[in-house]
Amino acid sequence: MSGYLVTKAGRLLKVGVEIYRKSDALAQPEEGLSAARIETITRAAQQLIEGKGFIETAPLSKIGIEGFYDLVRTFHFEVCHQEAVAAIGKNKILDKMTCRHLLTEQKIILFNLVDRPLSNFQPTASGRDP
């Protein structure tokens, strides 16, 4: 499936989002996405072409969680399992995302490096949230 994703990513970058959408069976990426979200999808597509996202040591990066979901929807996948597999430094998490193709039901695993969510959780002396 990685070859499929690289091919789809290459086509999206070659023809652009509007033409890609018009020729896509599911009209993806969905119309009405902000320019920032479209830019994130194209940045992620470029990373796929560069071979990123398919192994832990070369994850997708700087696309965030929303951008990852936009990317997989664009290529007709849905996330069926998410697992945080590693903390990278103090502010990054490596997510292992199992995705299923909507039509063929084939699965692929992708890796996405995301910012660690900020938390207001402050344990009390007992270790419980106040």
Summary of the structure (lengths in Angstrom):
residues: 130
radius of gyration: 16.6
end to end distance: 47.3
largest distance: 59.2
contacts: 350
relative contact order: 0.15
helix: 36%
strand: 27%
